[in-house]
Amino acid sequence: MKIHFNHVFGKITKMDIQYTPVYATVEPHEVEHALGTGWVKLYWDDENNPTDLWQQIRSTRINLNEYKASKNHRKTLKQEIHVAVKPYAEADKDKIQTLYNEYLAYKKFDSWDKPTPASTLFEYSYEGQLIGFTLCEEHKHSMESVIFAWNYKHPQLRLGQFSLLHEMLYAKNKKLRYLYLSAGYEVASKYKADYKGFEWWTGSKWSRDKDLYRKSCDADSRIQTIRDLADYETNWMKSANLDN
C-alpha cells in the first residue's frame, strides 16, 4: 500500500488548521487490510473517470459475530419484498441504470452518474417491479456495501432498513466477519449506529462509542465555516482519545 497526502489548504496565522485529503493505492492482496484500517475504494474521480485510488474516511461496519436480529428486525424482514442475489455481471444494466437515475433525481444528487461496479447485486422487487438494489463487494472475510439506491415509490416499505437487514443476515450466514457500510458523516448516517455490532473508524482505531459517533455526525451537519471546524477539531480529538 502506498499512501498519498494532498496538502491542499491550510491556515497558521489566525487559526491552525490544515485540509489534507489522504489517498492510497492498494494491491489486491491488501484489500481486506485496507478495509480494516478505514480505507474505501473510490472507483470514480470527481469527473466520473475510473480510478484505482482509495480514500481514508470515517468508515463504518457491523461486527457480524455480535449482530442478532431483534423482534422488530424479524418483523421488517417478513414484508412481501422479493430479493434476488446474483453476480453483477448477470444484471440487466439498463434496468439498473434507469432505477439509479430515478434515485439520483429524487435525492437531487448531481454526481455519480452511473452505479459503481461490484461483484454482487441484490435486487429488491415489490408487486413485480424492481424498486431498489444494492451493489456489494464480497471478500474472504467480509463484505462491503458499495452503493444502495431505490425509487421511493413505496416509502412505507422502508427499503433502506429492509435491505440492510437482509444483507447483514446474508453475510452472517456466509460466515463473514464484517459488513462494511462505507462512510459515516452527517445526520443522515446516524441510523447506522442503531444496530448491534456497530463500529466506526476514528482514524486510528475502531470504536464502539455510539454516542461520540452520533455527536460527530451532528457536528458534520452543524459546522458551516472554517472557524467552526477549527474550534471543533480540538474538542473532537480529546473526545476520541486519539492518544490511547
C-alpha positions as a Python dict, from the first residue, in 0.01 Angstrom:
ca = {
    (1, 'M'): (0, 0, 0),
    (2, 'K'): (129, 343, -96),
    (3, 'I'): (-21, 643, 84),
    (4, 'H'): (-61, 984, -77),
    (5, 'F'): (-110, 1306, 124),
    (6, 'N'): (-255, 1600, -68),
    (7, 'H'): (-166, 1925, 110),
    (8, 'V'): (-444, 2129, -45),
    (9, 'F'): (-511, 2410, 204),
    (10, 'G'): (-413, 2543, 545),
    (11, 'K'): (-407, 2839, 781),
    (12, 'I'): (-147, 2916, 1050),
    (13, 'T'): (-186, 3287, 1130),
    (14, 'K'): (-525, 3342, 1294),
    (15, 'M'): (-603, 2972, 1331),
    (16, 'D'): (-418, 2643, 1297),
    (17, 'I'): (-595, 2413, 1054),
    (18, 'Q'): (-497, 2207, 752),
    (19, 'Y'): (-703, 2036, 485),
    (20, 'T'): (-510, 1729, 373),
    (21, 'P'): (-708, 1460, 189),
    (22, 'V'): (-539, 1121, 221),
    (23, 'Y'): (-546, 861, -56),
    (24, 'A'): (-380, 527, -119),
    (25, 'T'): (-310, 277, -390),
    (26, 'V'): (-391, -74, -271),
    (27, 'E'): (-270, -406, -408),
    (28, 'P'): (-527, -689, -447),
    (29, 'H'): (-384, -887, -155),
    (30, 'E'): (-412, -578, 69),
    (31, 'V'): (-784, -511, 20),
    (32, 'E'): (-914, -655, 348),
    (33, 'H'): (-634, -491, 544),
    (34, 'A'): (-725, -160, 379),
    (35, 'L'): (-1093, -200, 469),
    (36, 'G'): (-990, -288, 824),
    (37, 'T'): (-793, 34, 860),
    (38, 'G'): (-1052, 284, 739),
    (39, 'W'): (-994, 289, 363),
    (40, 'V'): (-1261, 271, 93),
    (41, 'K'): (-1214, 242, -283),
    (42, 'L'): (-1329, 549, -479),
    (43, 'Y'): (-1397, 382, -819),
    (44, 'W'): (-1467, 721, -986),
    (45, 'D'): (-1283, 1055, -963),
    (46, 'D'): (-1451, 1398, -948),
    (47, 'E'): (-1501, 1392, -1326),
    (48, 'N'): (-1655, 1041, -1326),
    (49, 'N'): (-1344, 879, -1469),
    (50, 'P'): (-1240, 537, -1332),
    (51, 'T'): (-975, 549, -1060),
    (52, 'D'): (-791, 292, -851),
    (53, 'L'): (-737, 528, -558),
    (54, 'W'): (-867, 457, -208),
    (55, 'Q'): (-967, 726, 41),
    (56, 'Q'): (-929, 739, 420),
    (57, 'I'): (-1273, 802, 574),
    (58, 'R'): (-1480, 770, 892),
    (59, 'S'): (-1567, 417, 790),
    (60, 'T'): (-1850, 218, 949),
    (61, 'R'): (-1912, -153, 981),
    (62, 'I'): (-2119, -418, 1155),
    (63, 'N'): (-1934, -687, 1350),
    (64, 'L'): (-2148, -980, 1236),
    (65, 'N'): (-2033, -1202, 1522),
    (66, 'E'): (-2224, -966, 1753),
    (67, 'Y'): (-2526, -889, 1536),
    (68, 'K'): (-2854, -1067, 1611),
    (69, 'A'): (-3187, -973, 1453),
    (70, 'S'): (-3427, -817, 1702),
    (71, 'K'): (-3802, -888, 1709),
    (72, 'N'): (-3867, -567, 1513),
    (73, 'H'): (-3600, -657, 1260),
    (74, 'R'): (-3753, -1001, 1205),
    (75, 'K'): (-4092, -835, 1153),
    (76, 'T'): (-3943, -597, 895),
    (77, 'L'): (-3795, -890, 704),
    (78, 'K'): (-4139, -1053, 672),
    (79, 'Q'): (-4255, -786, 426),
    (80, 'E'): (-4354, -912, 81),
    (81, 'I'): (-4041, -786, -90),
    (82, 'H'): (-3878, -1024, -336),
    (83, 'V'): (-3500, -1045, -315),
    (84, 'A'): (-3275, -1174, -593),
    (85, 'V'): (-2900, -1210, -543),
    (86, 'K'): (-2681, -1252, -849),
    (87, 'P'): (-2338, -1163, -986),
    (88, 'Y'): (-2342, -806, -1114),
    (89, 'A'): (-2211, -936, -1446),
    (90, 'E'): (-2551, -1105, -1499),
    (91, 'A'): (-2757, -792, -1422),
    (92, 'D'): (-2982, -607, -1665),
    (93, 'K'): (-2763, -296, -1672),
    (94, 'D'): (-3026, -81, -1847),
    (95, 'K'): (-3285, -157, -1579),
    (96, 'I'): (-3033, -84, -1302),
    (97, 'Q'): (-2930, 244, -1468),
    (98, 'T'): (-3294, 354, -1506),
    (99, 'L'): (-3366, 297, -1138),
    (100, 'Y'): (-3037, 463, -1042),
    (101, 'N'): (-3135, 772, -1243),
    (102, 'E'): (-3466, 786, -1054),
    (103, 'Y'): (-3274, 767, -727),
    (104, 'L'): (-3037, 1050, -826),
    (105, 'A'): (-3331, 1268, -930),
    (106, 'Y'): (-3521, 1203, -607),
    (107, 'K'): (-3217, 1278, -389),
    (108, 'K'): (-3114, 1573, -609),
    (109, 'F'): (-2761, 1435, -642),
    (110, 'D'): (-2558, 1577, -929),
    (111, 'S'): (-2262, 1337, -918),
    (112, 'W'): (-2200, 965, -975),
    (113, 'D'): (-2394, 944, -1300),
    (114, 'K'): (-2352, 567, -1313),
    (115, 'P'): (-2359, 295, -1046),
    (116, 'T'): (-2031, 178, -901),
    (117, 'P'): (-1938, -169, -1031),
    (118, 'A'): (-1925, -450, -777),
    (119, 'S'): (-1923, -829, -757),
    (120, 'T'): (-2268, -898, -612),
    (121, 'L'): (-2607, -744, -687),
    (122, 'F'): (-2907, -753, -452),
    (123, 'E'): (-3229, -670, -639),
    (124, 'Y'): (-3540, -575, -441),
    (125, 'S'): (-3880, -602, -611),
    (126, 'Y'): (-4233, -524, -493),
    (127, 'E'): (-4553, -618, -675),
    (128, 'G'): (-4345, -744, -966),
    (129, 'Q'): (-4146, -421, -1011),
    (130, 'L'): (-3781, -354, -932),
    (131, 'I'): (-3778, -83, -664),
    (132, 'G'): (-3420, -89, -538),
    (133, 'F'): (-3080, -252, -544),
    (134, 'T'): (-2754, -279, -352),
    (135, 'L'): (-2415, -341, -508),
    (136, 'C'): (-2170, -521, -279),
    (137, 'E'): (-1814, -650, -293),
    (138, 'E'): (-1761, -988, -132),
    (139, 'H'): (-1423, -1078, 15),
    (140, 'K'): (-1284, -1379, 201),
    (141, 'H'): (-1371, -1248, 549),
    (142, 'S'): (-1602, -953, 484),
    (143, 'M'): (-1849, -785, 252),
    (144, 'E'): (-1877, -416, 173),
    (145, 'S'): (-2192, -235, 72),
    (146, 'V'): (-2075, -16, -214),
    (147, 'I'): (-2398, 160, -314),
    (148, 'F'): (-2770, 137, -237),
    (149, 'A'): (-3043, 302, -444),
    (150, 'W'): (-3421, 287, -464),
    (151, 'N'): (-3703, 488, -621),
    (152, 'Y'): (-3902, 578, -303),
    (153, 'K'): (-4232, 491, -473),
    (154, 'H'): (-4341, 287, -171),
    (155, 'P'): (-4196, 473, 130),
    (156, 'Q'): (-4395, 261, 376),
    (157, 'L'): (-4165, -32, 292),
    (158, 'R'): (-3863, 141, 445),
    (159, 'L'): (-3648, -42, 192),
    (160, 'G'): (-3326, 107, 329),
    (161, 'Q'): (-3372, -79, 657),
    (162, 'F'): (-3506, -393, 491),
    (163, 'S'): (-3212, -416, 252),
    (164, 'L'): (-2951, -361, 523),
    (165, 'L'): (-3106, -626, 745),
    (166, 'H'): (-3120, -871, 457),
    (167, 'E'): (-2757, -805, 363),
    (168, 'M'): (-2638, -842, 723),
    (169, 'L'): (-2805, -1182, 752),
    (170, 'Y'): (-2676, -1285, 407),
    (171, 'A'): (-2318, -1205, 510),
    (172, 'K'): (-2361, -1360, 854),
    (173, 'N'): (-2495, -1683, 701),
    (174, 'K'): (-2183, -1695, 481),
    (175, 'K'): (-1970, -1683, 799),
    (176, 'L'): (-1823, -1345, 710),
    (177, 'R'): (-1700, -1133, 1000),
    (178, 'Y'): (-1782, -777, 890),
    (179, 'L'): (-2026, -590, 671),
    (180, 'Y'): (-1871, -254, 580),
    (181, 'L'): (-2123, 30, 538),
    (182, 'S'): (-1891, 293, 388),
    (183, 'A'): (-1871, 648, 527),
    (184, 'G'): (-2044, 774, 839),
    (185, 'Y'): (-2092, 1151, 804),
    (186, 'E'): (-2374, 1395, 881),
    (187, 'V'): (-2712, 1335, 1041),
    (188, 'A'): (-2816, 1107, 753),
    (189, 'S'): (-2562, 846, 871),
    (190, 'K'): (-2669, 828, 1236),
    (191, 'Y'): (-2902, 533, 1171),
    (192, 'K'): (-2602, 304, 1119),
    (193, 'A'): (-2536, 309, 1494),
    (194, 'D'): (-2882, 162, 1563),
    (195, 'Y'): (-2760, -193, 1501),
    (196, 'K'): (-2590, -423, 1746),
    (197, 'G'): (-2228, -482, 1646),
    (198, 'F'): (-2181, -130, 1504),
    (199, 'E'): (-1824, 4, 1492),
    (200, 'W'): (-1671, 317, 1338),
    (201, 'W'): (-1318, 417, 1240),
    (202, 'T'): (-1178, 717, 1431),
    (203, 'G'): (-867, 736, 1214),
    (204, 'S'): (-657, 525, 1450),
    (205, 'K'): (-890, 258, 1588),
    (206, 'W'): (-1236, 101, 1561),
    (207, 'S'): (-1468, 246, 1822),
    (208, 'R'): (-1796, 121, 1967),
    (209, 'D'): (-1876, 459, 2123),
    (210, 'K'): (-2214, 521, 1961),
    (211, 'D'): (-2270, 848, 2150),
    (212, 'L'): (-1949, 1002, 2014),
    (213, 'Y'): (-2031, 877, 1665),
    (214, 'R'): (-2377, 1035, 1673),
    (215, 'K'): (-2234, 1361, 1812),
    (216, 'S'): (-1974, 1361, 1531),
    (217, 'C'): (-2249, 1315, 1272),
    (218, 'D'): (-2447, 1602, 1427),
    (219, 'A'): (-2138, 1822, 1413),
    (220, 'D'): (-2081, 1737, 1045),
    (221, 'S'): (-2422, 1883, 964),
    (222, 'R'): (-2388, 2176, 1204),
    (223, 'I'): (-2044, 2304, 1102),
    (224, 'Q'): (-2064, 2569, 829),
    (225, 'T'): (-1737, 2768, 839),
    (226, 'I'): (-1365, 2706, 869),
    (227, 'R'): (-1375, 2879, 1209),
    (228, 'D'): (-1646, 2635, 1322),
    (229, 'L'): (-1424, 2347, 1213),
    (230, 'A'): (-1110, 2484, 1378),
    (231, 'D'): (-1293, 2533, 1707),
    (232, 'Y'): (-1445, 2187, 1690),
    (233, 'E'): (-1129, 1994, 1598),
    (234, 'T'): (-954, 2018, 1935),
    (235, 'N'): (-1260, 1908, 2128),
    (236, 'W'): (-1320, 1617, 1892),
    (237, 'M'): (-963, 1489, 1929),
    (238, 'K'): (-999, 1494, 2306),
    (239, 'S'): (-1332, 1311, 2290),
    (240, 'A'): (-1195, 1048, 2052),
    (241, 'N'): (-898, 993, 2286),
    (242, 'L'): (-662, 951, 1994),
    (243, 'D'): (-355, 918, 2213),
    (244, 'N'): (-471, 584, 2353),
}
